[in-house]
Amino acid sequence: MAAESAGRRPGRFAPVLRVLALVGALLSCLGCSQDEPALRVDMRNRQETVLPTPEAGLTYAYLPQYSHTTSYERHHRLVEYLRKATGLPIRQVFPDTFDEHVKMVAQGQIDISFTNPFVYIKLARQGAKGFARTIKSTGKADSCSEIICRSDNKALKTPMDCRGKRWIAVDQLSAGGYLFALGYFHDLGIHRRDFAEIAFAPGPGGKQENVVLAVLAGKYDFGTIREGTLDVLKDRIDLDQIHILARTRAYPEWLFAARKGLDARTVDKIAQAMFALNPQNPEHAAILGAAGLERIIPASDGHSKFGVKIGFGFYF
């Protein structure tokens, strides 16, 4: 009897089903009114969606140590010159981070890369080849890292005082903005574990500037930047508020590299156009000056590779 009674009892889901049926009926009425006849869809008339294809041509990228605006201002004249001098369709692209830059080179999305020596070592492992190196507008073929703090920070008088302090750096792959200084502190007997914090500047781009601004705002005790960064900011901040606590030893300057598989004739055409830039030519001087360079000179792959001791004694 119990089983028979249970069979006649309305299902517990019956009220829910009735509500759903009512909602369905109401939606049907709303969807098809007398004033709006149903629209017949002919599935035979279909149009394929075409995905946008990447813009054709060669790509050139400046490792994003500065904001995209600064990167453009410093290098767009060079890109335009190369386009005219070689007849090749070269355009500048703007990766957001150092890591993205490396990945884009590996994926063939960046053909010509202007990069620091440390990142170049990673690119070389992917098959990239360095073909040109730079002489800065100061006449030097090398650069260093600057360790900066606020001028009114009385707790930092020597680099040894950085132990136990909060450090903001540019990026884990930044040469002047991190790695040079890391090796410098290592030689002083100060290791990564000895800092209260090591933070990296937020992106995309503008990381060198962001380090200076973070130190200036008092968010961190000190920061590390590439030599020359303060000159970039001289019209935006009061440089008297920034103190250069120390400079590291000098390391080889930045270089130009071609991705793996890029036609050798294309690379040679670009290289020869770069080498032809003459600082005695006013037009060429403007192109080089905007990029902070005096000359671009040849570099064999062997000239570009080097090792430097950092952290716990490992080498790139």
One Martini backbone bead per residue (centre of mass of N, CA, C, O) as a GRO file, in nm:
protein
  316
    1MET     BB    1   0.056   0.063  -0.019
    2ALA     BB    2   0.290   0.254  -0.001
    3ALA     BB    3   0.374   0.227  -0.297
    4GLU     BB    4   0.103   0.313  -0.428
    5SER     BB    5   0.088   0.594  -0.292
    6ALA     BB    6   0.355   0.700  -0.412
    7GLY     BB    7   0.263   0.679  -0.715
    8ARG     BB    8   0.017   0.901  -0.674
    9ARG     BB    9   0.210   1.105  -0.591
   10PRO     BB   10   0.322   1.393  -0.654
   11GLY     BB   11   0.582   1.516  -0.771
   12ARG     BB   12   0.831   1.726  -0.643
   13PHE     BB   13   0.874   1.866  -0.947
   14ALA     BB   14   0.602   1.977  -1.053
   15PRO     BB   15   0.605   2.281  -0.977
   16VAL     BB   16   0.858   2.348  -1.141
   17LEU     BB   17   0.750   2.260  -1.420
   18ARG     BB   18   0.513   2.460  -1.428
   19VAL     BB   19   0.685   2.717  -1.419
   20LEU     BB   20   0.856   2.664  -1.673
   21ALA     BB   21   0.615   2.650  -1.869
   22LEU     BB   22   0.516   2.938  -1.817
   23VAL     BB   23   0.774   3.086  -1.900
   24GLY     BB   24   0.783   2.975  -2.189
   25ALA     BB   25   0.516   3.098  -2.282
   26LEU     BB   26   0.585   3.394  -2.231
   27LEU     BB   27   0.835   3.407  -2.417
   28SER     BB   28   0.681   3.336  -2.674
   29CYS     BB   29   0.499   3.588  -2.670
   30LEU     BB   30   0.730   3.800  -2.670
   31GLY     BB   31   0.884   3.696  -2.931
   32CYS     BB   32   0.579   3.665  -3.078
   33SER     BB   33   0.412   3.896  -3.221
   34GLN     BB   34   0.180   4.036  -3.433
   35ASP     BB   35   0.381   4.278  -3.520
   36GLU     BB   36   0.613   4.036  -3.519
   37PRO     BB   37   0.727   3.843  -3.730
   38ALA     BB   38   0.878   3.577  -3.804
   39LEU     BB   39   1.216   3.491  -3.872
   40ARG     BB   40   1.370   3.361  -4.143
   41VAL     BB   41   1.643   3.131  -4.155
   42ASP     BB   42   1.904   3.093  -4.389
   43MET     BB   43   2.161   2.856  -4.367
   44ARG     BB   44   2.283   2.888  -4.665
   45ASN     BB   45   2.357   3.189  -4.576
   46ARG     BB   46   2.697   3.216  -4.533
   47GLN     BB   47   2.970   3.372  -4.337
   48GLU     BB   48   3.292   3.389  -4.307
   49THR     BB   49   3.521   3.436  -4.056
   50VAL     BB   50   3.786   3.670  -4.056
   51LEU     BB   51   4.087   3.680  -3.940
   52PRO     BB   52   4.321   3.876  -3.844
   53THR     BB   53   4.621   3.971  -3.978
   54PRO     BB   54   4.926   4.036  -3.962
   55GLU     BB   55   5.134   4.268  -4.023
   56ALA     BB   56   5.338   4.334  -4.256
   57GLY     BB   57   5.673   4.280  -4.210
   58LEU     BB   58   5.915   4.414  -4.023
   59THR     BB   59   6.039   4.394  -3.685
   60TYR     BB   60   6.092   4.636  -3.417
   61ALA     BB   61   6.258   4.626  -3.087
   62TYR     BB   62   6.257   4.774  -2.766
   63LEU     BB   63   6.343   4.711  -2.480
   64PRO     BB   64   6.109   4.773  -2.206
   65GLN     BB   65   6.244   5.011  -2.000
   66TYR     BB   66   6.046   5.204  -2.118
   67SER     BB   67   5.815   5.367  -2.234
   68HIS     BB   68   5.652   5.369  -2.526
   69THR     BB   69   5.696   5.665  -2.582
   70THR     BB   70   6.003   5.668  -2.541
   71SER     BB   71   6.070   5.447  -2.745
   72TYR     BB   72   5.963   5.603  -2.985
   73GLU     BB   73   6.127   5.867  -2.958
   74ARG     BB   74   6.414   5.716  -2.979
   75HIS     BB   75   6.342   5.508  -3.255
   76HIS     BB   76   6.170   5.611  -3.505
   77ARG     BB   77   6.398   5.735  -3.676
   78LEU     BB   78   6.553   5.476  -3.724
   79VAL     BB   79   6.326   5.317  -3.861
   80GLU     BB   80   6.278   5.516  -4.091
   81TYR     BB   81   6.562   5.504  -4.205
   82LEU     BB   82   6.568   5.197  -4.266
   83ARG     BB   83   6.332   5.199  -4.462
   84LYS     BB   84   6.469   5.391  -4.671
   85ALA     BB   85   6.760   5.259  -4.702
   86THR     BB   86   6.639   4.950  -4.771
   87GLY     BB   87   6.319   4.908  -4.854
   88LEU     BB   88   6.201   4.801  -4.595
   89PRO     BB   89   5.916   4.692  -4.399
   90ILE     BB   90   5.957   4.868  -4.116
   91ARG     BB   91   5.843   4.820  -3.773
   92GLN     BB   92   5.731   4.917  -3.461
   93VAL     BB   93   5.723   4.743  -3.154
   94PHE     BB   94   5.548   4.682  -2.811
   95PRO     BB   95   5.642   4.536  -2.560
   96ASP     BB   96   5.568   4.514  -2.212
   97THR     BB   97   5.798   4.301  -2.151
   98PHE     BB   98   6.075   4.122  -2.129
   99ASP     BB   99   5.943   3.842  -2.161
  100GLU     BB  100   5.777   3.913  -2.413
  101HIS     BB  101   6.014   3.976  -2.592
  102VAL     BB  102   6.142   3.695  -2.591
  103LYS     BB  103   5.890   3.544  -2.702
  104MET     BB  104   5.861   3.705  -2.971
  105VAL     BB  105   6.127   3.613  -3.088
  106ALA     BB  106   6.071   3.305  -3.078
  107GLN     BB  107   5.792   3.354  -3.262
  108GLY     BB  108   5.866   3.582  -3.490
  109GLN     BB  109   5.757   3.889  -3.396
  110ILE     BB  110   6.069   3.960  -3.380
  111ASP     BB  111   6.343   4.053  -3.577
  112ILE     BB  112   6.453   4.320  -3.435
  113SER     BB  113   6.677   4.368  -3.154
  114PHE     BB  114   6.703   4.586  -2.872
  115THR     BB  115   6.951   4.489  -2.628
  116ASN     BB  116   7.070   4.352  -2.364
  117PRO     BB  117   7.314   4.125  -2.279
  118PHE     BB  118   7.137   3.934  -2.109
  119VAL     BB  119   6.901   3.892  -2.303
  120TYR     BB  120   7.074   3.797  -2.538
  121ILE     BB  121   7.149   3.522  -2.419
  122LYS     BB  122   6.859   3.415  -2.446
  123LEU     BB  123   6.835   3.462  -2.752
  124ALA     BB  124   7.081   3.286  -2.838
  125ARG     BB  125   6.947   3.017  -2.740
  126GLN     BB  126   6.728   3.060  -2.987
  127GLY     BB  127   6.929   3.181  -3.240
  128ALA     BB  128   7.025   3.448  -3.213
  129LYS     BB  129   7.203   3.738  -3.371
  130GLY     BB  130   7.461   3.942  -3.338
  131PHE     BB  131   7.552   4.257  -3.544
  132ALA     BB  132   7.538   4.505  -3.331
  133ARG     BB  133   7.679   4.789  -3.170
  134THR     BB  134   7.720   5.047  -2.919
  135ILE     BB  135   7.772   5.401  -2.896
  136LYS     BB  136   7.746   5.636  -2.695
  137SER     BB  137   7.714   5.980  -2.656
  138THR     BB  138   7.970   5.961  -2.453
  139GLY     BB  139   8.169   5.732  -2.604
  140LYS     BB  140   8.069   5.466  -2.485
  141ALA     BB  141   8.066   5.087  -2.472
  142ASP     BB  142   7.937   5.128  -2.184
  143SER     BB  143   7.766   5.039  -1.869
  144CYS     BB  144   7.566   5.113  -1.575
  145SER     BB  145   7.465   5.115  -1.244
  146GLU     BB  146   7.231   5.294  -1.035
  147ILE     BB  147   7.218   5.387  -0.694
  148ILE     BB  148   6.921   5.509  -0.541
  149CYS     BB  149   6.804   5.794  -0.348
  150ARG     BB  150   6.710   6.003  -0.132
  151SER     BB  151   6.859   6.293  -0.024
  152ASP     BB  152   6.699   6.269   0.277
  153ASN     BB  153   6.835   5.987   0.336
  154LYS     BB  154   7.005   5.913   0.635
  155ALA     BB  155   7.033   5.584   0.621
  156LEU     BB  156   7.196   5.643   0.341
  157LYS     BB  157   7.558   5.650   0.281
  158THR     BB  158   7.610   5.354   0.189
  159PRO     BB  159   7.581   5.051   0.038
  160MET     BB  160   7.577   4.890   0.312
  161ASP     BB  161   7.295   5.025   0.404
  162CYS     BB  162   7.105   4.830   0.222
  163ARG     BB  163   7.083   4.645   0.431
  164GLY     BB  164   6.745   4.573   0.507
  165LYS     BB  165   6.617   4.698   0.262
  166ARG     BB  166   6.416   4.849   0.016
  167TRP     BB  167   6.397   4.722  -0.322
  168ILE     BB  168   6.384   4.873  -0.648
  169ALA     BB  169   6.347   4.734  -0.965
  170VAL     BB  170   6.291   4.673  -1.293
  171ASP     BB  171   6.400   4.370  -1.371
  172GLN     BB  172   6.513   4.045  -1.387
  173LEU     BB  173   6.644   4.131  -1.695
  174SER     BB  174   6.788   4.378  -1.598
  175ALA     BB  175   7.085   4.513  -1.607
  176GLY     BB  176   7.094   4.816  -1.491
  177GLY     BB  177   6.819   4.757  -1.304
  178TYR     BB  178   6.977   4.482  -1.151
  179LEU     BB  179   7.225   4.284  -1.218
  180PHE     BB  180   7.461   4.470  -1.164
  181ALA     BB  181   7.380   4.521  -0.864
  182LEU     BB  182   7.380   4.231  -0.769
  183GLY     BB  183   7.686   4.193  -0.814
  184TYR     BB  184   7.778   4.424  -0.635
  185PHE     BB  185   7.660   4.316  -0.368
  186HIS     BB  186   7.802   4.045  -0.372
  187ASP     BB  187   8.093   4.174  -0.343
  188LEU     BB  188   7.993   4.291  -0.047
  189GLY     BB  189   7.814   4.048   0.092
  190ILE     BB  190   7.529   4.094  -0.047
  191HIS     BB  191   7.221   3.936  -0.051
  192ARG     BB  192   6.901   3.877  -0.123
  193ARG     BB  193   6.829   3.789   0.177
  194ASP     BB  194   6.927   4.086   0.300
  195PHE     BB  195   6.660   4.197   0.212
  196ALA     BB  196   6.346   4.302   0.282
  197GLU     BB  197   6.310   4.384  -0.035
  198ILE     BB  198   6.224   4.282  -0.379
  199ALA     BB  199   6.119   4.485  -0.636
  200PHE     BB  200   5.919   4.539  -0.933
  201ALA     BB  201   5.832   4.722  -1.177
  202PRO     BB  202   5.572   4.825  -1.328
  203GLY     BB  203   5.364   4.786  -1.602
  204PRO     BB  204   5.397   4.884  -1.906
  205GLY     BB  205   5.664   4.992  -1.917
  206GLY     BB  206   5.843   5.244  -1.752
  207LYS     BB  207   6.046   5.120  -1.535
  208GLN     BB  208   6.265   5.325  -1.485
  209GLU     BB  209   6.081   5.557  -1.402
  210ASN     BB  210   5.930   5.401  -1.170
  211VAL     BB  211   6.169   5.381  -0.982
  212VAL     BB  212   6.218   5.679  -0.931
  213LEU     BB  213   5.927   5.748  -0.833
  214ALA     BB  214   5.924   5.549  -0.591
  215VAL     BB  215   6.160   5.676  -0.440
  216LEU     BB  216   6.049   5.966  -0.429
  217ALA     BB  217   5.781   5.862  -0.266
  218GLY     BB  218   5.892   5.639  -0.041
  219LYS     BB  219   5.832   5.325  -0.105
  220TYR     BB  220   6.147   5.308  -0.118
  221ASP     BB  221   6.479   5.323  -0.030
  222PHE     BB  222   6.579   5.194  -0.310
  223GLY     BB  223   6.733   5.200  -0.642
  224THR     BB  224   6.770   5.067  -0.984
  225ILE     BB  225   6.950   5.199  -1.272
  226ARG     BB  226   7.022   5.314  -1.564
  227GLU     BB  227   7.239   5.484  -1.712
  228GLY     BB  228   7.054   5.792  -1.799
  229THR     BB  229   6.765   5.812  -1.673
  230LEU     BB  230   6.772   6.096  -1.542
  231ASP     BB  231   6.781   6.248  -1.814
  232VAL     BB  232   6.492   6.165  -1.902
  233LEU     BB  233   6.369   6.317  -1.619
  234LYS     BB  234   6.460   6.626  -1.596
  235ASP     BB  235   6.160   6.751  -1.687
  236ARG     BB  236   5.984   6.598  -1.435
  237ILE     BB  237   6.208   6.634  -1.210
  238ASP     BB  238   6.392   6.681  -0.915
  239LEU     BB  239   6.723   6.590  -0.903
  240ASP     BB  240   6.795   6.689  -0.607
  241GLN     BB  241   6.617   6.443  -0.474
  242ILE     BB  242   6.850   6.268  -0.598
  243HIS     BB  243   7.074   6.004  -0.499
  244ILE     BB  244   7.390   5.871  -0.580
  245LEU     BB  245   7.530   5.612  -0.410
  246ALA     BB  246   7.610   5.428  -0.670
  247ARG     BB  247   7.836   5.258  -0.900
  248THR     BB  248   7.901   5.035  -1.115
  249ARG     BB  249   8.043   4.864  -1.319
  250ALA     BB  250   8.122   4.822  -1.645
  251TYR     BB  251   7.938   4.721  -1.935
  252PRO     BB  252   7.829   4.620  -2.207
  253GLU     BB  253   7.647   4.727  -2.442
  254TRP     BB  254   7.412   4.740  -2.649
  255LEU     BB  255   7.227   4.543  -2.901
  256PHE     BB  256   7.184   4.390  -3.214
  257ALA     BB  257   6.930   4.148  -3.318
  258ALA     BB  258   6.855   3.848  -3.490
  259ARG     BB  259   6.651   3.625  -3.560
  260LYS     BB  260   6.578   3.324  -3.621
  261GLY     BB  261   6.578   3.290  -3.982
  262LEU     BB  262   6.676   3.544  -4.086
  263ASP     BB  263   6.774   3.678  -4.355
  264ALA     BB  264   7.098   3.755  -4.427
  265ARG     BB  265   7.048   3.985  -4.634
  266THR     BB  266   6.870   4.153  -4.451
  267VAL     BB  267   7.067   4.194  -4.220
  268ASP     BB  268   7.291   4.330  -4.390
  269LYS     BB  269   7.125   4.573  -4.485
  270ILE     BB  270   7.074   4.685  -4.200
  271ALA     BB  271   7.364   4.704  -4.101
  272GLN     BB  272   7.476   4.897  -4.321
  273ALA     BB  273   7.283   5.129  -4.245
  274MET     BB  274   7.389   5.166  -3.959
  275PHE     BB  275   7.697   5.212  -4.029
  276ALA     BB  276   7.627   5.478  -4.207
  277LEU     BB  277   7.600   5.637  -3.963
  278ASN     BB  278   7.684   5.989  -3.926
  279PRO     BB  279   7.761   6.227  -3.686
  280GLN     BB  280   7.843   6.453  -3.911
  281ASN     BB  281   7.554   6.420  -3.991
  282PRO     BB  282   7.281   6.592  -3.907
  283GLU     BB  283   7.064   6.379  -3.965
  284HIS     BB  284   7.209   6.144  -3.820
  285ALA     BB  285   7.247   6.282  -3.544
  286ALA     BB  286   6.943   6.290  -3.476
  287ILE     BB  287   6.900   5.984  -3.471
  288LEU     BB  288   7.118   5.913  -3.260
  289GLY     BB  289   7.043   6.116  -3.034
  290ALA     BB  290   6.757   6.008  -2.969
  291ALA     BB  291   6.901   5.717  -2.883
  292GLY     BB  292   7.181   5.778  -2.734
  293LEU     BB  293   7.389   5.789  -2.980
  294GLU     BB  294   7.686   5.781  -3.188
  295ARG     BB  295   7.718   5.470  -3.271
  296ILE     BB  296   7.727   5.191  -3.511
  297ILE     BB  297   7.876   4.870  -3.477
  298PRO     BB  298   8.025   4.594  -3.520
  299ALA     BB  299   7.932   4.244  -3.428
  300SER     BB  300   8.011   3.965  -3.307
  301ASP     BB  301   7.893   3.707  -3.131
  302GLY     BB  302   8.141   3.697  -2.939
  303HIS     BB  303   8.120   3.998  -2.838
  304SER     BB  304   7.829   3.957  -2.690
  305LYS     BB  305   7.944   3.747  -2.505
  306PHE     BB  306   7.894   3.713  -2.146
  307GLY     BB  307   7.994   3.706  -1.806
  308VAL     BB  308   7.829   3.726  -1.472
  309LYS     BB  309   7.835   3.764  -1.137
  310ILE     BB  310   7.565   3.638  -0.936
  311GLY     BB  311   7.447   3.592  -0.645
  312PHE     BB  312   7.559   3.245  -0.605
  313GLY     BB  313   7.771   3.217  -0.861
  314PHE     BB  314   7.628   3.238  -1.120
  315TYR     BB  315   7.599   3.210  -1.481
  316PHE     BB  316   7.529   3.332  -1.810
   0.00000   0.00000   0.00000
